[in-house]
Amino acid sequence: MVTLASLPSHLDMDLVRTFVAICEEGNFSRAATQVHRTPSAVSLQVKKLEALLGRPLFDRETRSVRLTGDGEVLLSYARRLLALNDEALARFRFPDLKGVVRLGAPNDSGVLALPAILRRFAATHPQVRVDVRLDTGKELYRRQSEGMLDVIVFSMDAMKTAALEPVHVEDLVWVGLKGGRAIHQRPLPLALAETGCVWRAMALTALDGAGIPHRVAYASEMCRGQAAAVEADLAIAPLPASAVEPPLIRLGAAEGLPPLGRFNTYLTVRDGGGEAAEALAAHVTANFHDLADRGQRLFA
C-alpha cells in the first residue's frame, strides 16, 4: 500500500538535469555527452526518475525520443528547478561580490534576453557593475579572445567546430503581420539583420532552396527593428518563436514558406574572468532556461 510516508520527498537534481538534457538534445547519446555520462547510465537515470515519479516520461513506441504528457509537465517544472538551483548556487558561492564584469551579447537575441538577465543578477549581486556590449557574434568572440569581454552570449555557425554545448536552442520562425499583405508580394519583402547574422543566413538559404524570389526590404541589426518593419507590414522576418507576440503571427507551410530550423545560442566565460563572471554566467544560463520554458517546448 502506498502511503504519504513512502512517497519521495525530493527530486535528485542530477536526474532532473539529465532529463532536461535528453529533452533539449532529443537523443540519449547526445544527452549523455552533455552530462558526462555513458548512454547506459543515462537510461538508468531515466528509469530511476520514472520509478521515483511512478509515471512514464518518454514514449518508447517511437524511434525518436518523444515526451509523454507527464513528461511535458515535468519538463516545465524541471527547467524552473534547475534555473533556481543554479541561481541559488551562484548567490552563495560568490557572496558580496564587487567590481565590474563585461558582458557581450548579440544584437538580435541579446536585446530580448538582457533585461531579465541584468535584473536577476542585480538582485543577487547589487555591488557588481555590468558593462554591456551588443555586437555580432564574430566580433564578440574576437573581443573576448583579446581579453576585452568576460562573458559572451552568441549565435554563430562557425563556432560549431569549437565543441561548445549550446546554452539555449530555439526554433527560428517566419513572422508576419496578422492579416498583412507583405506575405503575398513577390519578390517576397524581408526584414533582416546585416550580413553575418545566423538568422539572415538561415532565411536566405531556405528561400533559395525553395525557389522563392525575395528582396531585402528593411535592414536592422536589432530584432526589434525587424519586428517594427513587420508590424508596419513592410516585410516578413525570421525571428525566434519566443519573440512572436500580437499583432505578429507565425507563418509557415500554409503560406508556402520553407521551415527555418533551430538556432543555437552559446555561452563562454573568459579564462581568468573571475568570480563575478562565473556568477553572471550562471544567471545567463538560468535565464535562458526560463525563456525556453515560457516560449515553447523544444521538441514535440
C-alpha positions in Angstrom: 0.0 0.0 0.0 1.3 3.4 -1.0 1.3 5.9 1.9 2.4 9.5 2.1 5.4 8.5 4.1 6.6 6.1 1.4 6.5 8.8 -1.4 9.7 10.5 -2.3 10.3 13.8 -0.6 12.6 15.4 -3.2 13.9 15.2 -6.8 17.5 14.5 -7.4 19.0 17.4 -9.4 21.3 15.1 -11.3 18.3 13.1 -12.5 16.5 16.4 -13.4 19.5 17.7 -15.3 19.8 14.5 -17.3 16.1 14.6 -18.1 16.3 18.2 -19.4 19.4 17.3 -21.4 17.6 14.5 -23.2 14.7 16.8 -23.9 16.9 19.5 -25.4 19.2 17.2 -27.3 16.3 14.9 -28.5 18.7 11.9 -28.2 20.0 9.8 -25.3 23.5 9.6 -26.7 24.0 13.4 -27.2 22.5 14.0 -23.8 25.0 11.5 -22.3 27.8 13.6 -23.7 26.3 16.8 -22.3 26.0 15.4 -18.7 29.3 13.5 -19.0 27.8 10.0 -18.6 27.5 6.9 -20.7 24.3 6.3 -22.7 23.6 3.3 -20.5 24.0 5.4 -17.3 21.6 8.0 -18.8 19.0 5.2 -19.5 19.3 4.0 -15.9 18.8 7.6 -14.6 15.6 7.9 -16.7 14.3 4.6 -15.3 15.1 5.8 -11.8 13.3 9.1 -12.3 10.3 7.3 -13.8 10.2 4.9 -10.8 10.5 7.8 -8.4 7.5 9.6 -10.0 5.6 6.5 -10.9 4.9 7.7 -14.4 6.5 7.1 -17.8 8.2 10.2 -19.1 9.1 9.1 -22.6 7.1 7.3 -25.3 9.1 4.2 -26.1 7.0 3.1 -29.1 8.6 5.6 -31.4 12.1 5.5 -32.8 12.9 9.1 -31.8 12.8 10.5 -28.2 9.3 11.7 -27.5 7.8 13.0 -24.3 4.6 11.6 -22.8 2.0 14.0 -21.4 3.5 13.6 -17.9 7.0 14.2 -19.4 5.9 17.5 -20.8 4.5 18.6 -17.5 7.8 17.6 -15.7 9.9 19.4 -18.3 8.3 22.7 -17.3 9.0 22.1 -13.6 12.5 20.7 -14.4 13.7 23.8 -16.2 12.5 26.0 -13.3 14.1 23.8 -10.7 17.4 23.9 -12.5 17.2 27.6 -13.0 16.5 28.3 -9.3 19.2 25.7 -8.3 21.9 27.4 -10.4 20.9 30.9 -9.3 21.0 29.9 -5.6 24.4 28.3 -6.0 25.7 31.4 -7.7 24.4 33.6 -4.9 26.1 31.7 -2.2 29.3 30.6 -4.0 30.0 34.2 -4.9 28.6 36.3 -1.9 29.3 40.0 -1.6 31.0 40.4 -5.0 32.2 43.8 -6.1 33.8 45.2 -9.2 33.0 45.1 -12.9 32.0 42.3 -15.3 32.0 42.8 -19.0 29.1 41.1 -20.9 28.8 40.8 -24.6 25.5 39.8 -26.3 24.3 39.6 -29.9 22.4 42.5 -31.5 19.4 40.2 -32.1 18.5 37.8 -29.3 20.6 39.8 -26.8 18.0 42.6 -26.9 15.3 40.1 -25.8 17.3 38.4 -23.1 19.3 41.2 -21.5 16.6 42.9 -19.4 15.8 39.8 -17.4 19.4 38.7 -17.1 20.5 42.1 -15.7 17.5 42.4 -13.4 18.1 39.0 -11.7 21.9 39.5 -11.5 21.4 42.9 -9.8 19.0 41.4 -7.3 21.7 38.9 -6.0 24.9 40.9 -6.7 24.0 44.6 -6.4 27.6 45.8 -5.9 28.8 44.4 -9.3 28.6 46.7 -12.3 27.8 45.1 -15.6 29.2 46.7 -18.7 27.3 45.5 -21.8 28.3 45.5 -25.4 25.9 44.5 -28.2 27.6 43.3 -31.4 27.8 40.5 -33.9 28.8 37.0 -32.7 32.1 37.1 -34.6 33.1 40.4 -33.1 32.1 39.4 -29.6 34.2 36.2 -29.9 37.2 38.2 -31.1 36.9 40.7 -28.3 36.7 38.0 -25.7 39.7 36.2 -27.1 41.6 39.6 -26.8 40.5 39.9 -23.1 38.0 42.8 -23.6 34.9 40.8 -22.6 34.4 38.4 -19.7 31.2 36.7 -20.6 29.7 36.5 -24.1 26.5 35.1 -25.5 26.4 34.5 -29.2 24.9 32.5 -32.1 27.4 31.7 -34.8 27.6 28.7 -37.1 31.4 28.8 -37.3 31.6 28.0 -33.6 30.1 24.6 -34.0 33.6 23.3 -34.5 34.6 24.5 -31.1 32.8 21.6 -29.3 30.7 24.0 -27.3 27.4 23.0 -25.8 24.5 25.4 -26.5 23.0 27.2 -23.6 19.8 27.6 -25.5 18.1 26.0 -28.6 15.1 27.6 -30.2 13.0 27.5 -33.3 13.6 30.2 -35.9 10.2 31.0 -37.5 8.8 33.2 -40.2 6.8 36.2 -38.7 4.3 38.4 -40.4 1.6 40.9 -39.5 -1.8 39.3 -38.9 -3.9 40.0 -42.0 -0.9 41.7 -43.6 -0.2 41.8 -47.4 3.6 41.5 -47.3 3.5 37.7 -47.4 1.7 37.8 -50.7 4.2 40.1 -52.5 6.8 38.8 -55.0 9.7 39.2 -54.7 9.0 38.5 -51.0 10.0 41.5 -48.9 12.2 40.6 -46.0 13.3 42.4 -42.8 16.8 41.1 -41.9 19.8 41.8 -39.9 23.1 42.7 -41.6 25.4 40.2 -43.4 26.9 37.8 -40.9 23.8 37.2 -38.9 22.9 33.5 -38.4 19.2 34.2 -38.7 19.7 36.1 -42.0 21.8 33.2 -43.5 19.2 30.6 -42.4 16.4 32.6 -44.0 18.1 33.3 -47.3 19.3 29.7 -47.6 15.8 28.4 -47.0 14.2 30.7 -49.6 16.9 30.0 -52.2 16.3 26.2 -51.7 12.6 26.6 -52.1 13.0 28.8 -55.2 11.1 31.7 -53.7 12.1 35.1 -55.2 12.9 37.6 -52.4 14.4 41.0 -51.7 15.8 42.7 -48.5 13.2 45.5 -48.0 14.4 46.5 -44.5 17.7 46.0 -42.6 18.3 46.4 -38.9 20.8 44.9 -36.5 18.2 44.8 -33.8 15.4 42.2 -33.9 13.0 44.8 -32.5 13.7 46.9 -35.6 12.9 43.9 -37.8 9.7 43.3 -35.8 8.8 47.0 -36.3 9.1 46.6 -40.1 6.9 43.5 -39.9 4.3 45.3 -37.8 4.2 48.1 -40.4 3.5 45.4 -43.0 6.7 46.3 -44.9 8.1 42.8 -44.8 8.2 39.4 -43.1 11.1 38.4 -40.9 12.9 35.3 -39.4 12.6 35.7 -35.6 12.8 33.4 -32.6 9.5 31.6 -31.7 9.5 33.2 -28.3 9.5 36.7 -29.8 6.2 36.3 -31.6 3.5 38.4 -30.0 0.3 40.1 -31.3 -0.2 41.7 -33.7 2.5 39.5 -35.2 1.8 35.9 -36.2 3.8 32.8 -37.1 3.9 32.0 -40.8 4.8 28.6 -42.4 3.8 25.9 -44.7 0.3 27.2 -45.1 1.7 30.3 -46.6 4.1 28.4 -48.8 7.2 29.2 -46.7 10.0 26.7 -46.1 10.9 25.7 -42.5 13.9 27.5 -41.0 15.0 25.0 -38.3 16.6 25.8 -35.0 19.4 28.1 -34.0 21.9 27.6 -31.1 22.9 30.2 -28.6 26.3 29.6 -26.9 27.9 31.0 -23.7 31.6 31.3 -22.9 33.5 32.7 -20.0 36.9 34.2 -20.4 39.7 32.3 -18.7 40.6 34.2 -15.6 37.3 36.2 -15.8 36.9 35.9 -12.1 34.0 35.1 -9.7 31.8 37.8 -11.0 32.0 36.4 -14.5 31.2 32.9 -13.2 28.2 34.2 -11.3 26.9 36.2 -14.2 27.2 33.1 -16.5 25.1 31.1 -14.0 22.4 33.8 -14.2 22.6 33.9 -18.0 22.1 30.1 -18.1 19.2 30.2 -15.7 17.5 33.0 -17.7 17.7 31.0 -21.0 16.2 28.0 -19.2 13.3 30.3 -18.2 13.0 31.6 -21.7 12.8 28.1 -23.2 10.1 27.2 -20.7 8.0 30.3 -21.4 8.5 30.3 -25.2 8.0 26.8 -26.4 8.6 23.1 -26.0 11.9 22.4 -27.6 10.6 19.2 -29.3 7.2 17.7 -29.8 
